[in-house]
Amino acid sequence: MANDHRFHKRFIATFGMHTVEAARNWATEQLIHGSEDYLLMIDNDTRTSQGGNLVNLLDLAAFDKDVVAAPVPVMKTNQVYLNAYRHDEGVCFASSTQEDMEQALLRDKGLLERDGLGTGAICIHRRVLEAVRQSNWMPTELADKVLWNSGPPYPAWVYARDCVGNILQGEDLLFCRRAQHLGFRCYTSLNHLCGHDHSNDFREIPEIESLMGLRVETLKKAAQAA
């Protein structure tokens, strides 16, 4: 990425934060007080490679969308769990299906619009972060679960918790819901598959890539031919 001359870049490592939301809010403030147009966040447990090849996540900015994430899937009970979700029945998020992914690869160059995204590798335009920080909107069922300490600017990233501190919704899906409420659109890019370096799924990454890529090459060829 350092050698990608399409963009002027500033690389910042985040240290000493006790929570994910604190780290994301700190990174957001670096953008707000800087001159950059996009914030590209890559978690320190995200492996930015696919099949041994590095994935250039600056491509996410080149899409020029409001919010674009690279999928960082995990495997559970022999199923690929893709952290890009559609919003069903109020607050229930369902994972994308193989059919969804195939259609996105065939029609939309791998871009799949979704209601919620994981934030292990995500690119967000400045306009989205600025707008979210000025809005205290919360989904109705969570409105009393997030207590703002003051007026705007509000934290872009917050957890919704119950009265004893249990997380009801993570900072990632909640951010996407707030952004969409303001009219912004969220995408995942299936051509920028990453992986987790978590100890619990490190050994499963080849299987994840194998399942994700089961029909990808065929679909890519069909899309090129079209």
Disulfide bonds with the S-S distance in Angstrom:
none
